Amino acid sequence: MLGSAKLVPNLDGGGAHVANASFIVDPGGAGRGVGRALGEHVLAAATAEGYRAMQFNAVVETNTAAVALWRSLGFTVLATVPEAFRHPRHGLVGLHIMYRPLTG
């Protein structure tokens, strides 16, 4: 398997109209469009399921490939939580909260 994605509501109840997703790409799939294909798939699925937006709560700021991918798919960084992730090489780094509307 080169990659996988899971689409879920960001929150239950009053926040259930905003989607969230988790992704994993095998290192062998890096640079082969796997992440983009998964991202496009979950955006289409979220739109088809009636979600109004998609939010990612924890994009590691030093994962520049992921940040660039999500920006290219229309996401913006709403905020960065400083030192919220303990990176094995870089130490404490920030986590981006990224957002993209799906309607209108």
C-alpha atoms as an extended CHARMM CRD file, in Angstrom:
* protein
*
       104  EXT
         1         1  MET       CA              0.0000000000        0.0000000000        0.0000000000  PROA      1               0.0000000000
         2         2  LEU       CA              1.3870000000        3.4200000000       -0.9320000000  PROA      2               0.0000000000
         3         3  GLY       CA             -0.9250000000        5.4760000000        1.2380000000  PROA      3               0.0000000000
         4         4  SER       CA             -4.1710000000        5.7610000000        3.1080000000  PROA      4               0.0000000000
         5         5  ALA       CA             -6.5860000000        8.4700000000        4.2330000000  PROA      5               0.0000000000
         6         6  LYS       CA             -9.4920000000        8.5850000000        6.6670000000  PROA      6               0.0000000000
         7         7  LEU       CA            -12.2270000000       11.2430000000        6.4960000000  PROA      7               0.0000000000
         8         8  VAL       CA            -14.1200000000       12.1280000000        9.7000000000  PROA      8               0.0000000000
         9         9  PRO       CA            -15.9550000000       15.1080000000       11.2140000000  PROA      9               0.0000000000
        10        10  ASN       CA            -13.5600000000       17.5130000000       12.9340000000  PROA      10              0.0000000000
        11        11  LEU       CA            -15.8620000000       17.5830000000       15.9930000000  PROA      11              0.0000000000
        12        12  ASP       CA            -19.1060000000       15.9000000000       16.9570000000  PROA      12              0.0000000000
        13        13  GLY       CA            -22.3290000000       17.8320000000       17.4050000000  PROA      13              0.0000000000
        14        14  GLY       CA            -22.1990000000       21.5040000000       16.4680000000  PROA      14              0.0000000000
        15        15  GLY       CA            -18.8400000000       21.1510000000       14.6810000000  PROA      15              0.0000000000
        16        16  ALA       CA            -19.7580000000       18.1270000000       12.5740000000  PROA      16              0.0000000000
        17        17  HSD       CA            -20.1410000000       20.1950000000        9.3810000000  PROA      17              0.0000000000
        18        18  VAL       CA            -16.3360000000       20.6530000000        9.2280000000  PROA      18              0.0000000000
        19        19  ALA       CA            -14.3330000000       17.6740000000        7.9580000000  PROA      19              0.0000000000
        20        20  ASN       CA            -10.9810000000       16.4240000000        9.1480000000  PROA      20              0.0000000000
        21        21  ALA       CA             -8.7610000000       13.7380000000        7.6760000000  PROA      21              0.0000000000
        22        22  SER       CA             -5.6660000000       11.8000000000        8.5720000000  PROA      22              0.0000000000
        23        23  PHE       CA             -3.1440000000       10.6160000000        6.0260000000  PROA      23              0.0000000000
        24        24  ILE       CA             -0.1990000000        8.2810000000        5.8060000000  PROA      24              0.0000000000
        25        25  VAL       CA              2.0580000000        7.8860000000        2.7980000000  PROA      25              0.0000000000
        26        26  ASP       CA              4.6670000000        5.1600000000        2.5800000000  PROA      26              0.0000000000
        27        27  PRO       CA              8.1250000000        6.7340000000        2.2060000000  PROA      27              0.0000000000
        28        28  GLY       CA              8.4100000000        4.8590000000       -1.1100000000  PROA      28              0.0000000000
        29        29  GLY       CA              5.4500000000        6.8850000000       -2.3930000000  PROA      29              0.0000000000
        30        30  ALA       CA              7.0720000000       10.2400000000       -1.6460000000  PROA      30              0.0000000000
        31        31  GLY       CA              7.2640000000       12.4720000000       -4.6960000000  PROA      31              0.0000000000
        32        32  ARG       CA              4.9970000000       10.2000000000       -6.7350000000  PROA      32              0.0000000000
        33        33  GLY       CA              1.7280000000       12.1090000000       -6.2700000000  PROA      33              0.0000000000
        34        34  VAL       CA              0.2900000000        9.7720000000       -3.6380000000  PROA      34              0.0000000000
        35        35  GLY       CA             -0.3290000000       12.5460000000       -1.0990000000  PROA      35              0.0000000000
        36        36  ARG       CA             -1.9250000000       14.7950000000       -3.7290000000  PROA      36              0.0000000000
        37        37  ALA       CA             -4.2040000000       11.9770000000       -4.9270000000  PROA      37              0.0000000000
        38        38  LEU       CA             -5.2730000000       11.2320000000       -1.3470000000  PROA      38              0.0000000000
        39        39  GLY       CA             -5.8280000000       14.9410000000       -0.6270000000  PROA      39              0.0000000000
        40        40  GLU       CA             -7.9170000000       15.4420000000       -3.7640000000  PROA      40              0.0000000000
        41        41  HSD       CA             -9.8930000000       12.2960000000       -2.9490000000  PROA      41              0.0000000000
        42        42  VAL       CA            -10.8200000000       13.3740000000        0.5910000000  PROA      42              0.0000000000
        43        43  LEU       CA            -11.6840000000       16.9070000000       -0.5680000000  PROA      43              0.0000000000
        44        44  ALA       CA            -14.0620000000       15.4660000000       -3.1860000000  PROA      44              0.0000000000
        45        45  ALA       CA            -15.5120000000       12.9830000000       -0.6820000000  PROA      45              0.0000000000
        46        46  ALA       CA            -15.9920000000       15.6950000000        1.9650000000  PROA      46              0.0000000000
        47        47  THR       CA            -17.7500000000       17.9250000000       -0.5520000000  PROA      47              0.0000000000
        48        48  ALA       CA            -19.9770000000       15.0520000000       -1.7210000000  PROA      48              0.0000000000
        49        49  GLU       CA            -20.8640000000       14.2350000000        1.8940000000  PROA      49              0.0000000000
        50        50  GLY       CA            -22.0030000000       17.8150000000        2.4930000000  PROA      50              0.0000000000
        51        51  TYR       CA            -19.1930000000       19.1340000000        4.6800000000  PROA      51              0.0000000000
        52        52  ARG       CA            -18.8150000000       22.9230000000        4.4820000000  PROA      52              0.0000000000
        53        53  ALA       CA            -15.0780000000       23.0810000000        5.2080000000  PROA      53              0.0000000000
        54        54  MET       CA            -12.0320000000       20.9910000000        6.0470000000  PROA      54              0.0000000000
        55        55  GLN       CA             -9.6780000000       21.6350000000        8.9540000000  PROA      55              0.0000000000
        56        56  PHE       CA             -6.3760000000       19.9910000000        9.8360000000  PROA      56              0.0000000000
        57        57  ASN       CA             -5.4900000000       20.4190000000       13.5030000000  PROA      57              0.0000000000
        58        58  ALA       CA             -1.8690000000       19.2760000000       13.4490000000  PROA      58              0.0000000000
        59        59  VAL       CA              0.3420000000       19.7700000000       10.3950000000  PROA      59              0.0000000000
        60        60  VAL       CA              3.9690000000       19.7310000000       11.5530000000  PROA      60              0.0000000000
        61        61  GLU       CA              5.5220000000       23.0180000000       10.4280000000  PROA      61              0.0000000000
        62        62  THR       CA              8.8290000000       21.3790000000        9.4480000000  PROA      62              0.0000000000
        63        63  ASN       CA              7.0220000000       18.9740000000        7.0930000000  PROA      63              0.0000000000
        64        64  THR       CA              7.4540000000       21.4400000000        4.2510000000  PROA      64              0.0000000000
        65        65  ALA       CA              6.2420000000       18.9860000000        1.6070000000  PROA      65              0.0000000000
        66        66  ALA       CA              2.9160000000       18.5110000000        3.4160000000  PROA      66              0.0000000000
        67        67  VAL       CA              2.5030000000       22.2430000000        4.0800000000  PROA      67              0.0000000000
        68        68  ALA       CA              3.2030000000       23.0120000000        0.4020000000  PROA      68              0.0000000000
        69        69  LEU       CA              0.7680000000       20.3110000000       -0.7280000000  PROA      69              0.0000000000
        70        70  TRP       CA             -2.0760000000       21.5830000000        1.4660000000  PROA      70              0.0000000000
        71        71  ARG       CA             -1.4320000000       25.1910000000        0.4000000000  PROA      71              0.0000000000
        72        72  SER       CA             -1.5250000000       24.1130000000       -3.2530000000  PROA      72              0.0000000000
        73        73  LEU       CA             -4.9120000000       22.5000000000       -2.5650000000  PROA      73              0.0000000000
        74        74  GLY       CA             -6.3130000000       25.7610000000       -1.1870000000  PROA      74              0.0000000000
        75        75  PHE       CA             -5.6200000000       25.4770000000        2.5470000000  PROA      75              0.0000000000
        76        76  THR       CA             -4.3790000000       28.3920000000        4.6260000000  PROA      76              0.0000000000
        77        77  VAL       CA             -2.5580000000       28.3540000000        7.9450000000  PROA      77              0.0000000000
        78        78  LEU       CA             -4.9100000000       29.8240000000       10.5520000000  PROA      78              0.0000000000
        79        79  ALA       CA             -2.4470000000       29.5810000000       13.4300000000  PROA      79              0.0000000000
        80        80  THR       CA              0.6440000000       27.7700000000       14.5880000000  PROA      80              0.0000000000
        81        81  VAL       CA              0.8230000000       26.2810000000       18.0670000000  PROA      81              0.0000000000
        82        82  PRO       CA              4.4490000000       26.8050000000       19.0900000000  PROA      82              0.0000000000
        83        83  GLU       CA              6.5370000000       23.8580000000       20.2830000000  PROA      83              0.0000000000
        84        84  ALA       CA              3.5210000000       21.5270000000       20.1620000000  PROA      84              0.0000000000
        85        85  PHE       CA              5.3700000000       18.6580000000       18.4550000000  PROA      85              0.0000000000
        86        86  ARG       CA              8.5690000000       16.9170000000       19.5210000000  PROA      86              0.0000000000
        87        87  HSD       CA             10.3680000000       16.2500000000       16.2330000000  PROA      87              0.0000000000
        88        88  PRO       CA             13.0820000000       13.5640000000       16.3920000000  PROA      88              0.0000000000
        89        89  ARG       CA             15.6210000000       15.7540000000       14.5190000000  PROA      89              0.0000000000
        90        90  HSD       CA             14.4650000000       19.3500000000       15.0050000000  PROA      90              0.0000000000
        91        91  GLY       CA             13.3190000000       19.2060000000       18.6170000000  PROA      91              0.0000000000
        92        92  LEU       CA             10.2050000000       21.1520000000       19.5940000000  PROA      92              0.0000000000
        93        93  VAL       CA              8.4700000000       22.5850000000       16.5290000000  PROA      93              0.0000000000
        94        94  GLY       CA              5.0880000000       24.1400000000       15.8370000000  PROA      94              0.0000000000
        95        95  LEU       CA              1.8840000000       22.5470000000       14.6330000000  PROA      95              0.0000000000
        96        96  HSD       CA             -0.1290000000       24.4010000000       11.9890000000  PROA      96              0.0000000000
        97        97  ILE       CA             -3.9080000000       24.5140000000       12.0660000000  PROA      97              0.0000000000
        98        98  MET       CA             -4.8830000000       24.5790000000        8.3860000000  PROA      98              0.0000000000
        99        99  TYR       CA             -8.3110000000       25.3320000000        6.9000000000  PROA      99              0.0000000000
       100       100  ARG       CA            -10.1390000000       25.3470000000        3.5780000000  PROA      100             0.0000000000
       101       101  PRO       CA            -13.7830000000       26.1470000000        2.8580000000  PROA      101             0.0000000000
       102       102  LEU       CA            -15.5710000000       23.6150000000        0.6360000000  PROA      102             0.0000000000
       103       103  THR       CA            -18.6010000000       25.7170000000       -0.2730000000  PROA      103             0.0000000000
       104       104  GLY       CA            -19.3200000000       29.0710000000       -1.7680000000  PROA      104             0.0000000000
